[in-house]
C-alpha cells in the first residue's frame, strides 16, 4: 500500500501541472522555462524536495493583493517553504504567462487584421455589385 501512495501522488501532480487552478501548473511552467529540476526549484523555495509535491497540489493564490499575501503565507506554512521566495516565483510565473498570452493575442489580432477585409455583397447578375440600370 505504501508503494502505491507515491504513484498516486505523482499522477496527481502530473494532472495538477495541466490545470491552471494548481500551483503545479505554474511550477511546471517555471521548470520548463528556466530548465529547473524539482531539486533546484525546492532549493529556490528553501524547502525539502518532497515538499514540491505538496506545493504542486495547492491551489494558486488569488491575485488580489490582500488575498495573495494571505494565501502565500498559508501555502508556505503548509509546505514549510520561504514565503517570500514562493511569492516571487509565483508572481514572476504569472507575469510571464500573462505577457506571453498578450503577445499571442497581439500576433493573432495582427494577422486577422491583415485578412480582415470582407468582400462587399454583390449582386450575382452584376459583376460590379450595383443594381441594373443605375
RODO-2510 file (C-alpha; in nm, 4 decimals, decimal comma):
residues 134
     n   res          X          Y          Z
     1     x     0,0000     0,0000     0,0000
     2     x     0,2862     0,2411     0,0780
     3     x     0,4313     0,1924    -0,2710
     4     x     0,1005     0,2888    -0,4286
     5     x     0,0790     0,6243    -0,2496
     6     x     0,3815     0,7849    -0,4221
     7     x     0,2446     0,6734    -0,7608
     8     x    -0,0940     0,8235    -0,6812
     9     x     0,0683     1,1490    -0,5706
    10     x     0,2914     1,1507    -0,8789
    11     x    -0,0149     1,1117    -1,1014
    12     x    -0,1975     1,3862    -0,9094
    13     x     0,0983     1,6214    -0,9592
    14     x     0,1006     1,5405    -1,3322
    15     x    -0,2676     1,6290    -1,3545
    16     x    -0,2153     1,9446    -1,1467
    17     x     0,0561     2,0569    -1,3870
    18     x    -0,2078     2,0692    -1,6621
    19     x    -0,4673     2,2628    -1,4624
    20     x    -0,4225     2,6381    -1,4111
    21     x    -0,6036     2,6119    -1,0756
    22     x    -0,2997     2,4443    -0,9159
    23     x     0,0485     2,5686    -0,8296
    24     x     0,1748     2,2603    -1,0091
    25     x     0,0820     2,4313    -1,3354
    26     x     0,2952     2,7360    -1,2526
    27     x     0,5805     2,5206    -1,1236
    28     x     0,5749     2,3138    -1,4406
    29     x     0,5838     2,6337    -1,6470
    30     x     0,8749     2,7739    -1,4417
    31     x     1,0676     2,4460    -1,4541
    32     x     1,0343     2,4221    -1,8328
    33     x     1,1097     2,7869    -1,8951
    34     x     1,4094     2,8091    -1,6619
    35     x     1,5147     2,4459    -1,7136
    36     x     1,4928     2,3682    -1,3418
    37     x     1,4727     2,0299    -1,1771
    38     x     1,2475     1,9733    -0,8770
    39     x     1,5581     1,9770    -0,6603
    40     x     1,6603     2,3183    -0,7950
    41     x     1,3092     2,4546    -0,7535
    42     x     1,3000     2,3259    -0,3950
    43     x     1,6344     2,4930    -0,3296
    44     x     1,4999     2,8262    -0,4596
    45     x     1,1927     2,7894    -0,2396
    46     x     1,4006     2,6961     0,0641
    47     x     1,2217     2,3674     0,1215
    48     x     1,2824     1,9960     0,1061
    49     x     1,2358     1,8415    -0,2414
    50     x     0,9441     1,6279    -0,1205
    51     x     0,7552     1,9478    -0,0330
    52     x     0,7299     2,0356    -0,4033
    53     x     0,4604     1,7676    -0,4312
    54     x     0,2609     1,9340    -0,1533
    55     x     0,3046     2,2740    -0,3158
    56     x     0,2079     2,1470    -0,6600
    57     x    -0,1238     2,0216    -0,5262
    58     x    -0,2126     2,3563    -0,3648
    59     x    -0,4427     2,5963    -0,5443
    60     x    -0,2780     2,9031    -0,6922
    61     x    -0,3004     3,2069    -0,4688
    62     x    -0,5693     3,4565    -0,5541
    63     x    -0,4301     3,7519    -0,7493
    64     x    -0,5875     4,0293    -0,5418
    65     x    -0,3115     4,1802    -0,3219
    66     x    -0,4893     4,1191     0,0084
    67     x    -0,5722     3,7587    -0,0700
    68     x    -0,2437     3,6875    -0,2476
    69     x    -0,0391     3,7688     0,0642
    70     x    -0,2703     3,5677     0,2865
    71     x    -0,2742     3,2684     0,0505
    72     x     0,1057     3,2720     0,0115
    73     x     0,1520     3,2690     0,3896
    74     x    -0,0849     2,9731     0,4269
    75     x     0,0702     2,7785     0,1398
    76     x     0,4257     2,8448     0,2616
    77     x     0,3360     2,7321     0,6140
    78     x     0,1700     2,4172     0,4784
    79     x     0,4727     2,3211     0,2669
    80     x     0,7360     2,4661     0,5007
    81     x     0,8957     2,6887     0,2401
    82     x     1,0101     3,0503     0,2230
    83     x     0,7002     3,2669     0,1664
    84     x     0,8977     3,5498     0,0057
    85     x     1,0591     3,3182    -0,2474
    86     x     0,7269     3,1455    -0,3140
    87     x     0,5615     3,4834    -0,3779
    88     x     0,8433     3,5888    -0,6120
    89     x     0,8326     3,2688    -0,8149
    90     x     0,4520     3,2726    -0,8393
    91     x     0,4338     3,6422    -0,9365
    92     x     0,7103     3,6030    -1,1939
    93     x     0,5403     3,2997    -1,3491
    94     x     0,2020     3,4752    -1,3554
    95     x     0,3536     3,7834    -1,5183
    96     x     0,5415     3,5871    -1,7839
    97     x     0,2347     3,3767    -1,8646
    98     x     0,0235     3,6913    -1,8879
    99     x     0,2722     3,8643    -2,1171
   100     x     0,3031     3,5524    -2,3296
   101     x    -0,0749     3,5433    -2,3685
   102     x    -0,0746     3,9120    -2,4683
   103     x     0,1949     3,8504    -2,7289
   104     x    -0,0012     3,5597    -2,8710
   105     x    -0,3220     3,7637    -2,8832
   106     x    -0,1466     4,0600    -3,0466
   107     x     0,0065     3,8398    -3,3141
   108     x    -0,3283     3,6754    -3,3788
   109     x    -0,5073     4,0099    -3,3995
   110     x    -0,2434     4,1463    -3,6335
   111     x    -0,2811     3,8504    -3,8628
   112     x    -0,6564     3,8777    -3,8501
   113     x    -0,6415     4,2483    -3,9225
   114     x    -0,4325     4,1826    -4,2304
   115     x    -0,7012     3,9459    -4,3571
   116     x    -0,9963     4,1370    -4,2194
   117     x    -1,1305     4,2584    -4,5489
   118     x    -1,4792     4,1371    -4,6071
   119     x    -1,5983     4,1189    -4,9639
   120     x    -1,8903     4,3501    -5,0197
   121     x    -2,2086     4,1691    -5,1088
   122     x    -2,2527     4,1759    -5,4830
   123     x    -2,5480     4,1145    -5,6988
   124     x    -2,4901     3,7863    -5,8740
   125     x    -2,6034     3,9341    -6,2069
   126     x    -2,3824     4,2439    -6,1980
   127     x    -2,0067     4,1907    -6,1506
   128     x    -1,9658     4,5431    -6,0102
   129     x    -2,2182     4,4874    -5,7330
   130     x    -2,4633     4,7571    -5,8418
   131     x    -2,8190     4,7184    -5,9489
   132     x    -2,9150     4,7021    -6,3159
   133     x    -2,9963     5,0280    -6,4757
   134     x    -2,8077     5,2518    -6,2342
***
